[in-house]
Amino acid sequence: MSVKEILSEIRTKLSDEELSKITSQLSAIERDYDGVVEDLHSANGESKKRKEKIRELTAQIEETGDSESDWKEKLKKKDDEIKRLKSIEKEHTEYVAAEQKKHADIWATRAKKFEVEESDPLYPKVQEVISKFSFGTEETPLTPEQVKANNALFEIYDEIGHFGKPDKKDIDGKVPTKPPAQPGGAIEAFNDFPES
């Protein structure tokens, strides 16, 4: 017998006077009972969905055929790969920092060319191009991009001799220590080759 049936039977056995005294309490019991039943249905539905999801995931694990030790081995390989990638990231970060420092040091040396007195013959040439360069302060240092742009622009002006006579450089950017070979030098070296 359900709670509603019991409440209905109680209502029939009570006199009208007794029933009028407890009608509101009986109605509250019915409402509470309906709420509990709804909550139970909802909880059962959620539990059923969870059980179905667990069955589905268990079936997927069984399909792969992997054991717990296989999964542990896969996780170890993934952890090793993550460590390897982190070390590569660290090396890359260190390399980028070293390159940025190298460019900053080069610019610090080149920036000194702009510190000339008005009496210096280079002063008008410096004033002519100084506005094209960025200069930082201790509070707002130059960004790596600004340093690279300054260095690239300085190299252009230096190559055209804007700041004075440019250094002659080899392909690798170094100043040569011996004079370049004379035309025909290779032919003479070939002619000196002993005949067999």
Residue pairs with C-beta under 8 A, 6 or more apart in sequence:
3 29
3 30
3 33
4 30
4 33
7 26
7 29
7 30
10 26
11 19
11 26
14 22
66 74
100 144
100 147
103 144
103 147
103 148
103 151
104 142
104 144
104 147
106 151
107 142
107 147
107 150
107 151
107 154
110 150
110 151
110 154
111 133
111 135
111 150
113 122
113 126
113 154
113 163
114 126
114 130
114 133
114 135
116 122
116 123
116 126
117 123
122 163
122 164
125 162
125 163
126 163
129 157
129 162
132 153
133 150
133 153
133 154
134 142
134 146
134 149
134 150
135 142
136 142
136 146
142 150
157 163
158 166
159 166
160 166
167 175
168 175
168 176
169 175
169 176
170 176
